[in-house]
Amino acid sequence: MHFVTLIANPTVRPLDAALVTALRDAWGGGEATWLSPDEAAEFTIPALAENAETVWSDLQAQGVDIVIRPDEPRRKRMLLADMDSTMIQQECIDELADEAGVGPRVADITARAMNGELDFEGALIERVGLLRDLDEAVIGKVLESRINFMPGGRELVQTMKANGAYAALVSGGFTAFTARVAEALGFDENRANTLLAEDGRLTGDVGRPILGREAKVQALEEITRRFGISEADVLAVGDGANDLGMIQRAGTGVALHAKPSVQAEAKIRINHGDLTALLFIQGYARSEFVT
């Protein structure tokens, strides 16, 4: 048995009830349940449909995400989330670089690294080097004026925690940002890289070891072992190439508005819904969300 979840962004285009019914009938599904009016619905099917990928592509053109998951423990016991362009809408290093006057150069490196075209560690060292001598106080300025949370993030964290899950924010970005974001959204812990500074100015270097793709997988292994849960109990979400390791290892790994190379390798892709889509695919109705 598999659960089929259809999710739309209702502010752009509501989910059509006729579409839900037509797909359910075509796949011999059970009765549809609406998790949120005009936004999310689900039904069960006896087996994975052979044309699932074709249907996914067709629905993308209609502004609808579709996720098909086996009938397993759906509500996960751990959330492992990336920060930049996942829990927040920006890439922190790009915002710092803009303040330093090297924004376009750094943004280009970031985009290529997140799409897997560049080695993450080397790209991070190069970008941080361009921030040398930037006033450390700029970090606070960027946090206050340039950073916006991704819609649905607080609901995701708080609803999962209210149902017994542990939430960890694991970023290839910087602790100065993850600490604030984790506190604001309610994460239990955060891990990231450390920007080095002397006399109030960035040195152009980052603390070692650098947290990248393997460190995110390591976080998954360490935290699941600490709580005696399996990787199948984990929901991981990210958008960049350095997130693929944890996305592929987690029981439910989600590529959220992700780079093309990430979408090509991820089984679950959310391109229209916000972070609350991760609650819908666990079977939560909007009436159960904790804000």
Stockholm file with secondary structure:
# STOCKHOLM 1.0

chainA/1-291         MHFVTLIANPTVRPLDAALVTALRDAWGGGEATWLSPDEAAEFTIPALAENAETVWSDLQAQGVDIVIRPDEPRRKRMLLADMDSTMIQQECIDELADEAGVGPRVADITARAMNGELDFEGALIERVGLLRDLDEAVIGKVLESRINFMPGGRELVQTMKANGAYAALVSGGFTAFTARVAEALGFDENRANTLLAEDGRLTGDVGRPILGREAKVQALEEITRRFGISEADVLAVGDGANDLGMIQRAGTGVALHAKPSVQAEAKIRINHGDLTALLFIQGYARSEFVT
#=GR chainA/1-291 SS CEEEEEEECTTTSCCCHHHHHHHHHHTTCCCCEEEETTTEEEEEESSCCTTHHHHHHHHHTTTEEEEEEESSCCSCSEEEECCTTTTBSSCHHHHHHHHHTCHHHHHHHHHHHHTTSSCHHHHHHHHHHTTTTCBTTHHHHHHHHTCCBCTTHHHHHHHHHHTTCEEEEEEEEEHHHHHHHHHHHTCSEEEEECEEEETTEEEEEECSSCCCHHHHHHHHHHHHHHHTCCGGGEEEEECSGGGHHHHHHSSEEEEESCCHHHHTTCSEEESSSCTTHHHHTTTCCGGGCCC
#=GC SS_cons         CEEEEEEECTTTSCCCHHHHHHHHHHTTCCCCEEEETTTEEEEEESSCCTTHHHHHHHHHTTTEEEEEEESSCCSCSEEEECCTTTTBSSCHHHHHHHHHTCHHHHHHHHHHHHTTSSCHHHHHHHHHHTTTTCBTTHHHHHHHHTCCBCTTHHHHHHHHHHTTCEEEEEEEEEHHHHHHHHHHHTCSEEEEECEEEETTEEEEEECSSCCCHHHHHHHHHHHHHHHTCCGGGEEEEECSGGGHHHHHHSSEEEEESCCHHHHTTCSEEESSSCTTHHHHTTTCCGGGCCC
//
